């Protein structure tokens, strides 16, 4: 696996963690709507974010990885960071910033442990 | 819980601070009950504070009529129309694309305009376009979920009767329900507002009087009696009217420290009894206080003088 593919796979794992934690508070239907909204917002800067796909089981970044394989200089980190920031920003408004922060801290801890 | 202030006199106090942000609220009532003025007053107050509103008209009232009728109110601001206060004709879109496309139409408008407040006036008109209750219920559920994700606070205006608030699906899904109604009286019309539901906040229950003035809506909240227990000393002393037979019937007069209601039809002597009671006390050097809601002082004096 290339460095880029590995990086995107890490983001995919992280987004899936965020997804599962959000479902607990918002429910599956609203989380899917939230994904749709954040993708719409981030797509104004990075159209490639529309390649992120999701269903009831979670998020897949497979198509992103495939397309970006051809573009090694694409700012992957910036795109995903903007996505995550926007997602958490909206989530915080919906469930309160304390809960949103707690979710993020927990996910960060688990991600660090895994790595 | 973050809230939006309505800016309507006394309403934020009734709501204990305002309407919860991103909530879906139904403004219900009969035609002419003041729903549109009520919601427009809230919206204009917020637009003046930097919020952006998308106002979707359906087939109940055209945009032209809305603007024409509302421009007489002090809260209305011509400068905000088109920029922060955007009118769109949802009725036209629905007629072209069909009821099953309503949610998509609204979502497209939200994406394009990015409002923080959305009003649909009248929502009842949309309900009438759906052939089955199940389909409409799904639409309302999806609409509520979608709009909160887009960080929109929603007001759905509709000509609903009070009984319908217990049965129709939009009321089950709504976070807040305002019910406006009026009562015709001989000299003037009394208007009332009741909050039937408000998730995420407590509120002052019961009916609150309101008025539509050139300034907009003005609410007079229901008075809540002080719940503190009234403590006073009681004695076995009697206070007389100075009317022999009556004082005898009362065992010497009214018991000190008690409250007595004098009731009866017009002209039966209620005021005279009350004045006589005060006069008797005054003759003994006691102070009396007479609060009159109808008869002015001069008339009371004249009546008392004529009765000697």
Interface residues (C-beta under 8 A of the other chain):
Chain A: X29 X30 X33 X34 X36 X37 X40 X90 X93 X94
Chain B: X2 X21 X22 X111 X145 X146 X148 X149 X150 X151
